């Protein structure tokens, strides 16, 4: 069994990669995947701390976050498909729908 410190380090690295991907990449699909990576890092953290403390609260929160992530993917992909149909691009820099 891995120590909680090792799992926290892995969770921190995954979350950092997700933040870097959101800030650096300009493709809407890659941004959505990086957000999912950040949510999975948070889930890893919740489950690790719940296992370390011997409670099930972290597991319950992780299940709620998974439900939120599924809803976020459904809405996000629907928005990306709608934007692609309207503008023929998924690059965030090229989308300027509010400029009239």
C-alpha atoms as an extended CHARMM CRD file, in Angstrom:
* protein
*
       100  EXT
         1         1  UNK       CA              0.0000000000        0.0000000000        0.0000000000  PROA      1               0.0000000000
         2         2  UNK       CA              1.3480000000        3.4200000000       -0.9570000000  PROA      2               0.0000000000
         3         3  UNK       CA              1.8950000000        6.0210000000        1.7280000000  PROA      3               0.0000000000
         4         4  UNK       CA             -0.4550000000        9.0220000000        1.8250000000  PROA      4               0.0000000000
         5         5  UNK       CA              2.4710000000       11.3440000000        1.0990000000  PROA      5               0.0000000000
         6         6  UNK       CA              3.2730000000        9.5180000000       -2.1460000000  PROA      6               0.0000000000
         7         7  UNK       CA             -0.3610000000        9.6050000000       -3.2260000000  PROA      7               0.0000000000
         8         8  UNK       CA             -0.5840000000       13.3190000000       -2.3920000000  PROA      8               0.0000000000
         9         9  UNK       CA              2.5190000000       13.9570000000       -4.4690000000  PROA      9               0.0000000000
        10        10  UNK       CA              1.0320000000       12.1100000000       -7.4380000000  PROA      10              0.0000000000
        11        11  UNK       CA             -2.2350000000       13.9900000000       -6.9820000000  PROA      11              0.0000000000
        12        12  UNK       CA             -0.3560000000       17.3000000000       -6.8910000000  PROA      12              0.0000000000
        13        13  UNK       CA              1.5480000000       16.4250000000      -10.0640000000  PROA      13              0.0000000000
        14        14  UNK       CA             -1.6400000000       15.4500000000      -11.9060000000  PROA      14              0.0000000000
        15        15  UNK       CA             -3.3800000000       18.6280000000      -10.7730000000  PROA      15              0.0000000000
        16        16  UNK       CA             -0.3760000000       20.7330000000      -11.8440000000  PROA      16              0.0000000000
        17        17  UNK       CA             -0.3480000000       19.1170000000      -15.2870000000  PROA      17              0.0000000000
        18        18  UNK       CA             -4.0660000000       19.8740000000      -15.5890000000  PROA      18              0.0000000000
        19        19  UNK       CA             -3.6110000000       23.5240000000      -14.6320000000  PROA      19              0.0000000000
        20        20  UNK       CA             -0.7070000000       23.8910000000      -17.0540000000  PROA      20              0.0000000000
        21        21  UNK       CA             -2.8040000000       22.3560000000      -19.8260000000  PROA      21              0.0000000000
        22        22  UNK       CA             -5.7220000000       24.7140000000      -19.1910000000  PROA      22              0.0000000000
        23        23  UNK       CA             -3.4580000000       27.7620000000      -19.1550000000  PROA      23              0.0000000000
        24        24  UNK       CA             -1.2190000000       26.8500000000      -22.0940000000  PROA      24              0.0000000000
        25        25  UNK       CA             -3.3520000000       24.9520000000      -24.6170000000  PROA      25              0.0000000000
        26        26  UNK       CA             -5.8690000000       26.7320000000      -26.8700000000  PROA      26              0.0000000000
        27        27  UNK       CA             -7.9000000000       23.7570000000      -28.0990000000  PROA      27              0.0000000000
        28        28  UNK       CA            -11.2740000000       23.5020000000      -26.3570000000  PROA      28              0.0000000000
        29        29  UNK       CA            -11.2060000000       19.6880000000      -26.2990000000  PROA      29              0.0000000000
        30        30  UNK       CA             -7.7500000000       19.6180000000      -24.7090000000  PROA      30              0.0000000000
        31        31  UNK       CA             -8.9170000000       22.1650000000      -22.1180000000  PROA      31              0.0000000000
        32        32  UNK       CA            -11.8600000000       19.9020000000      -21.2480000000  PROA      32              0.0000000000
        33        33  UNK       CA             -9.5090000000       16.9200000000      -20.8810000000  PROA      33              0.0000000000
        34        34  UNK       CA             -7.2350000000       18.9390000000      -18.5940000000  PROA      34              0.0000000000
        35        35  UNK       CA            -10.2040000000       19.8870000000      -16.4200000000  PROA      35              0.0000000000
        36        36  UNK       CA            -11.0360000000       16.1850000000      -16.1840000000  PROA      36              0.0000000000
        37        37  UNK       CA             -7.4370000000       15.4990000000      -15.1750000000  PROA      37              0.0000000000
        38        38  UNK       CA             -7.7300000000       18.0610000000      -12.3810000000  PROA      38              0.0000000000
        39        39  UNK       CA            -10.9910000000       16.5090000000      -11.1630000000  PROA      39              0.0000000000
        40        40  UNK       CA             -9.3860000000       13.0480000000      -11.1650000000  PROA      40              0.0000000000
        41        41  UNK       CA             -6.4610000000       14.4010000000       -9.1460000000  PROA      41              0.0000000000
        42        42  UNK       CA             -8.9330000000       15.7360000000       -6.5910000000  PROA      42              0.0000000000
        43        43  UNK       CA            -10.6850000000       12.3470000000       -6.5320000000  PROA      43              0.0000000000
        44        44  UNK       CA             -7.3680000000       10.6130000000       -5.8990000000  PROA      44              0.0000000000
        45        45  UNK       CA             -6.7540000000       12.9820000000       -3.0160000000  PROA      45              0.0000000000
        46        46  UNK       CA            -10.2160000000       12.3830000000       -1.5130000000  PROA      46              0.0000000000
        47        47  UNK       CA             -9.9370000000        8.6020000000       -1.7390000000  PROA      47              0.0000000000
        48        48  UNK       CA             -6.3980000000        8.5780000000       -0.3430000000  PROA      48              0.0000000000
        49        49  UNK       CA             -7.3440000000       10.6530000000        2.6840000000  PROA      49              0.0000000000
        50        50  UNK       CA            -10.4830000000        8.5930000000        3.2870000000  PROA      50              0.0000000000
        51        51  UNK       CA             -8.4450000000        5.4060000000        3.1720000000  PROA      51              0.0000000000
        52        52  UNK       CA             -5.8400000000        6.8740000000        5.5040000000  PROA      52              0.0000000000
        53        53  UNK       CA             -8.4170000000        8.0320000000        8.0530000000  PROA      53              0.0000000000
        54        54  UNK       CA            -10.5640000000        4.9010000000        7.7650000000  PROA      54              0.0000000000
        55        55  UNK       CA            -13.8000000000        6.7080000000        6.8780000000  PROA      55              0.0000000000
        56        56  UNK       CA            -16.0110000000        6.5680000000        3.8070000000  PROA      56              0.0000000000
        57        57  UNK       CA            -16.6560000000       10.3190000000        3.4860000000  PROA      57              0.0000000000
        58        58  UNK       CA            -13.9300000000       10.7990000000        0.9170000000  PROA      58              0.0000000000
        59        59  UNK       CA            -15.2880000000        7.9590000000       -1.1980000000  PROA      59              0.0000000000
        60        60  UNK       CA            -18.7530000000        9.5510000000       -1.1710000000  PROA      60              0.0000000000
        61        61  UNK       CA            -17.3400000000       12.9250000000       -2.2080000000  PROA      61              0.0000000000
        62        62  UNK       CA            -15.3300000000       11.2390000000       -4.9690000000  PROA      62              0.0000000000
        63        63  UNK       CA            -18.5310000000        9.6740000000       -6.3220000000  PROA      63              0.0000000000
        64        64  UNK       CA            -20.2110000000       13.0950000000       -6.3040000000  PROA      64              0.0000000000
        65        65  UNK       CA            -17.2430000000       14.5990000000       -8.1520000000  PROA      65              0.0000000000
        66        66  UNK       CA            -17.4680000000       11.7960000000      -10.7350000000  PROA      66              0.0000000000
        67        67  UNK       CA            -21.1270000000       12.6710000000      -11.3020000000  PROA      67              0.0000000000
        68        68  UNK       CA            -20.2050000000       16.3320000000      -11.6630000000  PROA      68              0.0000000000
        69        69  UNK       CA            -17.4450000000       15.4150000000      -14.1190000000  PROA      69              0.0000000000
        70        70  UNK       CA            -19.8740000000       13.3900000000      -16.2330000000  PROA      70              0.0000000000
        71        71  UNK       CA            -22.2930000000       16.3150000000      -16.3880000000  PROA      71              0.0000000000
        72        72  UNK       CA            -19.4490000000       18.7030000000      -17.2090000000  PROA      72              0.0000000000
        73        73  UNK       CA            -18.2960000000       16.4880000000      -20.0710000000  PROA      73              0.0000000000
        74        74  UNK       CA            -21.8060000000       16.2260000000      -21.4990000000  PROA      74              0.0000000000
        75        75  UNK       CA            -22.4100000000       19.9830000000      -21.4210000000  PROA      75              0.0000000000
        76        76  UNK       CA            -18.8650000000       20.8590000000      -22.4730000000  PROA      76              0.0000000000
        77        77  UNK       CA            -18.8540000000       18.5290000000      -25.4700000000  PROA      77              0.0000000000
        78        78  UNK       CA            -22.2860000000       19.8050000000      -26.5270000000  PROA      78              0.0000000000
        79        79  UNK       CA            -20.9490000000       23.3700000000      -26.4460000000  PROA      79              0.0000000000
        80        80  UNK       CA            -17.8220000000       22.4120000000      -28.3780000000  PROA      80              0.0000000000
        81        81  UNK       CA            -19.8810000000       20.6420000000      -31.0550000000  PROA      81              0.0000000000
        82        82  UNK       CA            -22.2010000000       23.6640000000      -31.3450000000  PROA      82              0.0000000000
        83        83  UNK       CA            -19.2440000000       26.0290000000      -31.6270000000  PROA      83              0.0000000000
        84        84  UNK       CA            -17.6000000000       23.8310000000      -34.2350000000  PROA      84              0.0000000000
        85        85  UNK       CA            -20.7690000000       23.7600000000      -36.3160000000  PROA      85              0.0000000000
        86        86  UNK       CA            -21.0950000000       27.5350000000      -36.1250000000  PROA      86              0.0000000000
        87        87  UNK       CA            -17.4460000000       28.6300000000      -36.5150000000  PROA      87              0.0000000000
        88        88  UNK       CA            -15.6660000000       25.5370000000      -37.9630000000  PROA      88              0.0000000000
        89        89  UNK       CA            -12.9970000000       25.6910000000      -35.2610000000  PROA      89              0.0000000000
        90        90  UNK       CA            -12.4200000000       24.5220000000      -31.7010000000  PROA      90              0.0000000000
        91        91  UNK       CA             -9.5280000000       26.9100000000      -31.0410000000  PROA      91              0.0000000000
        92        92  UNK       CA            -10.4260000000       29.1430000000      -28.1030000000  PROA      92              0.0000000000
        93        93  UNK       CA             -8.5910000000       32.1610000000      -29.5520000000  PROA      93              0.0000000000
        94        94  UNK       CA            -10.6710000000       32.0730000000      -32.7470000000  PROA      94              0.0000000000
        95        95  UNK       CA            -14.0400000000       32.0300000000      -30.9830000000  PROA      95              0.0000000000
        96        96  UNK       CA            -15.3900000000       35.5460000000      -30.4810000000  PROA      96              0.0000000000
        97        97  UNK       CA            -19.1670000000       35.1370000000      -30.3910000000  PROA      97              0.0000000000
        98        98  UNK       CA            -19.8030000000       38.1220000000      -28.0870000000  PROA      98              0.0000000000
        99        99  UNK       CA            -18.1720000000       40.7080000000      -30.3580000000  PROA      99              0.0000000000
       100       100  UNK       CA            -21.3400000000       41.2970000000      -32.3760000000  PROA      100             0.0000000000
